[in-house]
């Protein structure tokens, strides 16, 4: 500190001004940097919320379209059957278990793969 007092007044003012300017600029840089970080985080959060909303809407749309497609396909399937589907109280051995008898028209469907194989051949799809 004694060295500073021994310097000419112009130089003392210059050094003090330089130190004060450096402190002011360092403070401003820190404040601006923190504000930019907060702003960037806020913008990123808003963007993510917007994207999440869009993805949720797309998922809802896909779900509705899937439900509609299943309804159309099941209606087409039911109308393509040769008769009405009925389930009887009697059971029949189907594989290793006893199941209620399922008929389409007068034809028993339990264990009957003829109709499903012909349908699969017409659809040209591998078995699931």
C-alpha positions in Angstrom: 0.0 0.0 0.0 2.9 2.3 0.7 4.1 1.8 -2.8 0.8 3.1 -4.2 1.0 6.2 -2.1 4.5 7.0 -3.4 3.3 6.9 -7.0 2.2 10.0 -8.9 -1.6 10.8 -8.4 -2.4 10.1 -12.1 -1.0 6.6 -11.9 -2.8 6.0 -8.6 -6.1 7.0 -10.2 -5.4 4.9 -13.2 -4.6 1.7 -11.1 -7.7 2.2 -8.9 -9.9 2.8 -12.0 -8.4 -0.3 -13.6 -9.1 -2.4 -10.6 -12.7 -1.0 -10.2 -13.4 -1.6 -13.9 -12.1 -5.2 -13.7 -14.3 -5.8 -10.7 -17.4 -4.2 -12.4 -16.8 -6.2 -15.6 -16.2 -9.5 -13.7 -19.5 -8.9 -11.8 -21.3 -8.1 -15.0 -19.9 -11.2 -16.7 -21.0 -13.3 -13.7 -24.5 -11.9 -13.6 -25.0 -12.2 -17.4 -23.6 -15.7 -17.4 -26.0 -16.8 -14.6 -28.9 -15.1 -16.3 -28.1 -16.8 -19.6 -27.9 -20.2 -17.8 -31.3 -19.7 -16.2 -32.8 -18.5 -19.5 -31.3 -21.4 -21.4 -32.7 -23.8 -18.8 -36.1 -22.2 -19.0 -36.1 -22.3 -22.8 -34.9 -25.9 -22.8 -37.7 -26.8 -20.3 -40.3 -25.1 -22.5 -39.0 -26.9 -25.6 -39.1 -30.2 -23.8 -42.7 -29.6 -22.6 -43.7 -28.7 -26.2 -42.1 -31.8 -27.6 -43.6 -33.9 -24.9 -47.1 -32.5 -25.7 -46.5 -33.3 -29.4 -45.4 -36.8 -28.7 -48.4 -37.4 -26.4 -50.7 -36.1 -29.1 -49.1 -38.4 -31.7 -49.4 -41.4 -29.3 -53.0 -40.6 -28.7 -53.6 -40.3 -32.4 -51.9 -43.6 -33.1 -53.9 -45.3 -30.3 -57.2 -44.0 -31.7 -56.2 -45.1 -35.2 -55.2 -48.5 -33.9 -58.6 -48.9 -32.1 -60.4 -47.8 -35.3 -58.4 -50.3 -37.4 -59.1 -53.1 -34.9 -62.9 -52.3 -35.0 -62.9 -52.3 -38.9 -60.9 -55.5 -39.1 -62.9 -57.3 -36.5 -66.2 -56.2 -38.2 -64.8 -57.5 -41.5 -63.7 -60.8 -39.8 -67.2 -61.3 -38.2 -69.0 -60.6 -41.5 -66.6 -63.0 -43.3 -67.6 -65.9 -41.0 -69.9 -68.5 -42.6 -72.3 -68.2 -39.7 -73.0 -66.8 -36.3 -70.5 -67.5 -33.5 -72.0 -69.4 -30.5 -70.5 -70.7 -27.3 -72.2 -73.8 -25.8 -72.1 -74.8 -22.2 -70.8 -78.3 -23.1 -67.1 -78.8 -23.1 -64.8 -80.6 -25.5 -61.2 -81.7 -25.3 -59.1 -79.1 -27.1 -55.5 -79.9 -26.8 -54.6 -80.7 -23.2 -57.7 -78.9 -21.7 -61.4 -79.0 -21.7 -63.0 -75.9 -23.3 -66.5 -74.8 -24.0 -67.6 -75.7 -27.5 -67.3 -72.8 -30.0 -69.3 -73.0 -33.2 -69.5 -70.9 -36.3 -72.8 -71.7 -37.8 -73.0 -75.5 -37.4 -69.3 -76.1 -37.6 -67.3 -76.8 -34.3 -64.2 -74.6 -34.3 -62.4 -76.3 -31.3 -59.3 -77.8 -32.7 -60.5 -77.1 -36.3 -57.6 -75.6 -38.2 -59.0 -76.0 -41.7 -60.8 -72.7 -41.6 -58.0 -70.8 -40.0 -55.4 -72.3 -42.4 -57.6 -71.3 -45.4 -58.0 -67.8 -44.1 -54.2 -67.5 -43.4 -53.5 -68.7 -47.0 -55.9 -66.0 -48.4 -54.3 -63.3 -46.3 -50.7 -64.5 -47.3 -49.4 -63.9 -43.8 -47.2 -66.2 -41.7 -48.8 -67.6 -38.5 -48.3 -65.4 -35.4 
